[in-house]
């Protein structure tokens, strides 16, 4: 599988899983674009295995969710 296809496949897989776990997250949520950039950077850094990209993508979204909201006390 070509590198670009690996990143796209991982994005689709991760985003589908994330939305199943987090019902109510819209398809066009800003986190999807952030995830896409993260996965492309990982691919560009040499990670080309779809499964590994998917795992890293899920971990990335978990870290995003664990960050305090901007402006929160």
C-alpha positions as CSV (number, residue, x, y, z in Angstrom):
1,X,0.0,0.0,0.0
2,X,1.3,3.4,-0.9
3,X,2.3,5.7,2.0
4,X,-0.5,8.2,1.2
5,X,-3.0,5.4,1.1
6,X,-1.8,4.2,4.5
7,X,-2.4,7.6,6.1
8,X,-5.8,7.9,4.5
9,X,-6.8,4.4,5.5
10,X,-5.7,5.0,9.1
11,X,-7.6,8.3,9.2
12,X,-10.8,6.6,8.1
13,X,-10.4,3.8,10.6
14,X,-9.5,6.0,13.5
15,X,-12.2,8.5,12.9
16,X,-14.9,5.8,12.6
17,X,-13.8,4.2,15.8
18,X,-13.5,7.6,17.6
19,X,-17.1,8.5,16.5
20,X,-18.4,5.2,17.6
21,X,-16.9,5.7,21.1
22,X,-17.9,9.4,21.3
23,X,-21.5,9.5,20.0
24,X,-22.5,13.0,18.9
25,X,-19.2,14.0,17.5
26,X,-20.0,15.3,14.0
27,X,-18.2,14.0,10.9
28,X,-16.7,17.4,10.2
29,X,-15.4,18.1,13.7
30,X,-12.2,20.1,13.9
31,X,-10.4,17.1,15.6
32,X,-10.7,15.2,12.3
33,X,-8.5,17.8,10.5
34,X,-6.1,17.8,13.4
35,X,-5.9,14.0,13.3
36,X,-5.3,14.1,9.5
37,X,-2.4,16.5,10.0
38,X,-1.0,14.3,12.8
39,X,-1.2,11.1,10.7
40,X,0.4,12.7,7.7
41,X,3.3,13.9,9.8
42,X,3.7,10.4,11.2
43,X,3.7,9.0,7.7
44,X,6.2,11.6,6.6
45,X,8.4,10.6,9.5
46,X,8.5,7.0,8.2
47,X,5.5,5.3,9.9
48,X,3.8,3.6,6.9
49,X,2.0,0.6,8.6
50,X,-1.8,1.3,8.7
51,X,-2.2,-0.5,12.0
52,X,0.6,1.4,13.7
53,X,-0.8,4.7,12.3
54,X,-4.2,3.8,13.6
55,X,-2.9,3.1,17.1
56,X,-0.9,6.3,17.1
57,X,-4.0,8.2,15.9
58,X,-6.2,6.8,18.6
59,X,-3.6,7.7,21.2
60,X,-3.3,11.2,19.8
61,X,-7.1,11.8,20.0
62,X,-7.1,10.5,23.6
63,X,-4.4,13.1,24.5
64,X,-6.5,15.8,22.8
65,X,-9.5,14.8,24.8
66,X,-7.5,14.8,28.1
67,X,-6.2,18.4,27.5
68,X,-8.1,21.0,29.5
69,X,-10.3,23.3,27.4
70,X,-8.9,26.7,26.6
71,X,-10.2,29.2,29.1
72,X,-11.2,26.6,31.7
73,X,-10.1,27.1,35.3
